[in-house]
């Protein structure tokens, strides 16, 4: 039970808050009367150009750091840890490329037809979920057993 509570706390402070806190404050823009009309759809506008990836990049970098930090202590899982590092490096590069493409797409958003789906938004949400899940998985599977070896 203590391990579950610790994992939940780690998840909240390292994954949930960095992803949700910036988006959770955006609806407060509707409070001032003079901004109420312009704030319609503000959450979607805030992430439609791939801005959510700015949270995914440091999460993947932190996962690389956690894996590299515990790599010397691992004896059985070294190959999986190297695969995890390679995966997170790939996620960092892929997210950086998507941020570039999202910025380019946003610059010509005025000319983009409204009925065309925003692929940058969809891919950025998916990649952010993958990055957050992999970051949590790295901590729960590889790092936490070395931090608290008596947990088992």
N, C-alpha and C positions, 0 to 999 in steps of 0.2 A: 504494500500500500504506500509506503514511504517513497519508493521508486516512482510510482505512478504520479504522486503529488509533485515530486521533484521534476519529472519530465513535463508535466503540465505547466508548472511554473516557468521552466526553461522555454517551453514553446510560447507561452504568453509574452514573455519579455524579449525574446530573440526573433520571433517570427510574427506573431499576431499584432503586437503593438506597432512595429515598423511598417507593416502593410496597411493596417486599418486606421491608425491614428490620423494620418494626413487626410484620408478620405472621410473620416467621421466628422471632421470639423467643417467640411465644405457645406453641408446643409445649413450651417449657421449663417451663411450668406443671405438666406431668405428672411432673416429677422429684421434688418432695416427695411423700412417701407419703400424707400427710394430705389433699392436694389432688388426688390422681390421679383419684378418682371424679368430682369436680365439673368437672374440666378436659376431659372428653369433649366434643368439638364446639366447643372454645373459639375456633378460627379462624373458623368459620362464625358463631358468636354475635358475634364482634368486628366483622364487616362486614355483618351482615344488616340493620341499620338505616340503611345508606347511609354508614357511617363512612369507607369508602374514598374517598368524594368529598372528604374533607378534604385528600387528597393531590392530587386532580385540580384543585381550585380554584387553589392556588398555581402548579401547572404551567401552567395556562392564563394566569394573570396574568404569569408569567415569559415566556411566549411573546409576549404583548402587548408587554411591555417590550423584548424582543429585536427584535421587528418595528419598534417605534417608534424604537428606537435606530439601526437601519440604514436607516430610511426615507429619510433625507436623502441617503444615498450611492447609493441605487438609482435607476436611470434607466429600466430596461426593466420591472421587476417591480413597480412602485409599485401598480398596480391589484390585483395578486394579494396584495400585502402588506396593503393595506387590507381586502381580503376576509378575509385571515387574522386580522387584528385583530378584525374584526366577528364572525368565527366563534368566536374564543376568548372574546370578551365574551359571546356567546350561551351558550357552554359554562359560563362562570362563573355566569351568572344561572340557567341550567337546573340546574346542580349545587346551587346554593344553595337553590332551590325543592325539589329532591329531598331535601336534608338536612332541611329543615323537615318535609316529608311523611314522611320516614323516622323522624324523632323522634316525630311524631304517631302513626305506625304502631307504633313500639316501645312507646309509653306504653300502648297497648291490646293489646299482644301476648298478654297473658294471656287475653283474650277472643276472640282470633282463632283460628279452627279450624286445627289443625295440617296438615290435608290441603290447605289453600288455598295456592297458590304465592305466594312472597314477591316481588312485582313490583319493590319498591324495591331488593332485592338484585340482581336481574337487570339492571335499568336502570343501577344504580350501577356495576356491573362493566363493562357495555358503555360507559358514558359515560367511565369512567376509562381504559379502553383507547383510546377515541377521543381523549381529551385528551392522553394520553401519546404516542400516535402522531403527532398533529398537532404537538405540541411538538417532537418529534424531527424531524419533517418541516420545520418552520419553521427550526430550526437548520441542518439539513443543506442545505436548498435556498436559503435566503435569507441567513442570517447568516454561516455559515462561509465562503462565497466572499468576503465583505468582510473577514473577519478575516484570512484567508490568501489573498490574491489570487494568489499565485504557485503555488497548488496546481493551477492549471489550465494 
